[in-house]
Amino acid sequence: MKIGITGSRGFIGKHLVEAFKNKKNIKVFCCDRSDCDILNADSLKKFVKDKDAIIHAAAINRGTDIEIIAGSVVGTYNLISAMEKHKNRAKMIFLSSIQAETDTLYGKSKRLAEIMIEDFSRRTKIPVAIFRLTNVFGEGCKPFYNSVVATFCHQIANNKELTINPESRNKKINLIYVGDVVKIILKEIKKYRKNTFYFKKIDSKNEISVGNLAKLIQSFKNKPKLKSKFYKDLYKTYLSYQ
């Protein structure tokens, strides 16, 4: 099986590439600026050719307005256009974000990408699965970028001052470990669905306030007892920033 991954150098992309290394009869093809640029439509011809599945994970969470829009909207348009032009009927899995439910520029760009991909699937009858992911955390996530867990782990592990906006302290957030997200994607690749288009919001039972999250990660400095999988996954993440 030939699988293409956009954003393969990103947080989730790296974990996907690593997971596929241990899978027999699977060959991974990466698209992440070096030899394939999703913002360059011409470079996608080779990437989409003869693939059995394409995981679209590329995005730009922070940057200028143009960079954010390009990362989700232009990149998605180029990818689906290349698939249509070169008659590739690979199953597509698009990793969207819970931010698609917000009015932020990044959220709006993700929502627009979802709409474009759904329309693409309806028109071409190409199988598509859209996963709207809740807040993903885990090893390798950039601090001060798109994960409060990464930011807190970096600050606490490196004895940096940790400050929390008073308005955010009691805000509850839903968190899912990147390893669990990867398992969902791996399962979806081989899954047959009767309908060509599938959408699912991916969240978890791990809900915690921002203030309590900070206290929990701070407690990791004292090698605490880990009473749940969620705590163990957070602790593994914390250790990766030391």
N, C-alpha and C positions, 0 to 999 in steps of 0.2 A: 504494500500500500504506500502511495506517495502522498505526503501531507505537506502543504504549504502553510507557513506561519508568518503573518505580518506582525511587525513590532516584536520580533524574536529577541531583541536585546533589551526589551522593557522588562518590568517586574514580573508580570504573569508569563510573558513570552519566554523568559529564561527558564522558568520552572517547567514550562511545557516541553521545551527542547530537552531539558535534563530528563524528564520523565520518559520521553520517547527513546532515549538512548538504551533503555533496558527492555525495549519491546522488539521482538523478532519480526522480521518481514515488514518493517516500517522504515521508510526513508524520509527524512525531514529536509525540506527546502525552506530556507530563511529569506525573508524580505525585510531588511532594516538598514537602509541607507547605503551600506557599503557596496553591495553588488546589485541591489534592487531597491529602488526608491518609489514608494507608493505615491509620492507627489509628482513623479515623472511617469506619465502614462505609457510612454514607449518602452520603459524598462520592465513593464509588467508582462509582456508577451511571453517571455521564457518562463516566468514564475508561474503563470496560470496553466501553462501547457501540460496536459496529461496528468493532472493532479486528481486524486480520488477524494480529497477533502481539503478545504482551506479554512484555517482559523484566523479570523480577522481581529487581531488584538491591538493594532497600532492606534495610538492616540497621543495628543499633546494636552496634558492637564493644565499646565501653566505656561505663560509666555505672553506675547502680544496678542491682540484680538485676532489678527490675521493668522498667526501661527496656530492658535487654538481651533479656529474655523477650518483651516487647511487640514489639520491633523485628523479631524473626524469627517468633515463633509467632502472636501476635495479628494482626500485619500480614498474614501468609500466610493465616490463617483468613479474615480479612475479604476478601482478594482472591479466593480461590477461591469463597467464598460468593457474592460479587457476580457472578462469572462464571456460576455455576450459576443464581442467582436470575434474572439478566437474559438467560439463554440465550445467552451469548457463547461461541463455540467457537474462539476465537483460539488459535493455538499458543502455549504458554507455555514460556519458557526461564528456568529458575531458577538463579541464581548462588549456589551453596553454597560451602562452604569446607573445606579440609583439616582445619580445627579440629573438624569434625564427627566426627573420629576420636579426639578427646580427651575428657577428663572435665571440661573447663572448662564453666562455665555457658553461655558463648557457643557452645561446641562442641555441647553438648547441645541448645541451642535450634535450632541449624542442622540437627542430625540429626532432630529432631522435625519441623521444617518439611519436610525431605525426605520423611519418612514420610507426612505429610499430603498433600503434592502427588502422591506416587505413588498413594496411595489415591484421590485426586480423579481422576487420569487413568484408573485402572482402572475406577472406577465410571461415569464420564461418557463414556469413550472419546475424551476431548479429548487431542490430541497434546501431550506434555510432554517436554522435554529438561532433565535436571538435570546441570549441570556442577559437580563438586566441585573447586574451584580450589586449586592450591598457592599459595604466597606470591607475591602480585602486587605489583610495584613499578612506578614510573614517575612522570612529572611530575604534580604536583598532589596527591600523597598526603600526608596529615597526619603530621608528625613526632610521636613519642610517642603514637601512636594504634594503628595496626595493621600498621606496616611498619618493620622494623629498618633497611631501606635508607633510608627517608625520614628516620629519626632520625639515622643516621650522616651522610647527605648534608647535612642541616641543620646539624649540629654542626660538621662539618669545613669547610663552605663559609663559615660565619660565625665561624670561629676559636673555637669553644666547646670546652670540655673534653670529651673522649670517654672514657667509662668503660665497661668491659665486665665483666659478672659472670664471675668465674673459672670457674664451673661451666658457663657458656655458650660460653666461648671456642672450645672444640674441637667444639662441636655443629654438625653439618652441616645446612644448610637448602637446600631446592629453591626456585628463584626463576624467575618468568616475567614478562616485560615486558607491561605493560598493552596495548600496541599489538597484541601477538600474541593476547591474549585477545579483543580487539575483533574481530579477523579471524575467529576461530573462531565467535564469536556471529553475525557478519554472514553467514557461510556457512551456519550452522544455520537461520537464519530461512527461507530458501527451499528448504532440503533436505527432500525427501520421504522418510519412513521407513515401512517396512511395518508396524512395531509402533508403537502409539500412545505407549508409554512408552520413554524412552531415558535411560540414565545413563552418564556417563563421568567418570572422574577425570582432570583436566587438570593435567599437570606438564610438566617440561622436562628438558633435559640439563644445566641450569645448577645444579650442586650445589657449595656452597662452605661452609667453616666460618665461623662468626661472626667469629673473629679474623682470618682471611684476608680476609674481606669488608671489615672496617675498614681493614686495610692497603691493600687495593686502592683504596678510595675516597680514602684519604689521599694516595695517589700521584697522584691527579687534579689536585692543586694544582700539579704540575710539568708539566702538559700531556704526558702519557705517550703512547707508541705504543699504539694500540688494536688488539689482534690478533684480536679476535673480535666477532661481533654482540653477544654478551652484554656485553662490555666497553664497546662503543659505546653500548648502551642504558643501561648504568649511568652512563656519562659524561654523556649527555644529561640524565639524571635529576639528577645532581650539579649541572650548570650551572643547572638550573631553581631551585635553592635559593640561588643567589648574589644 
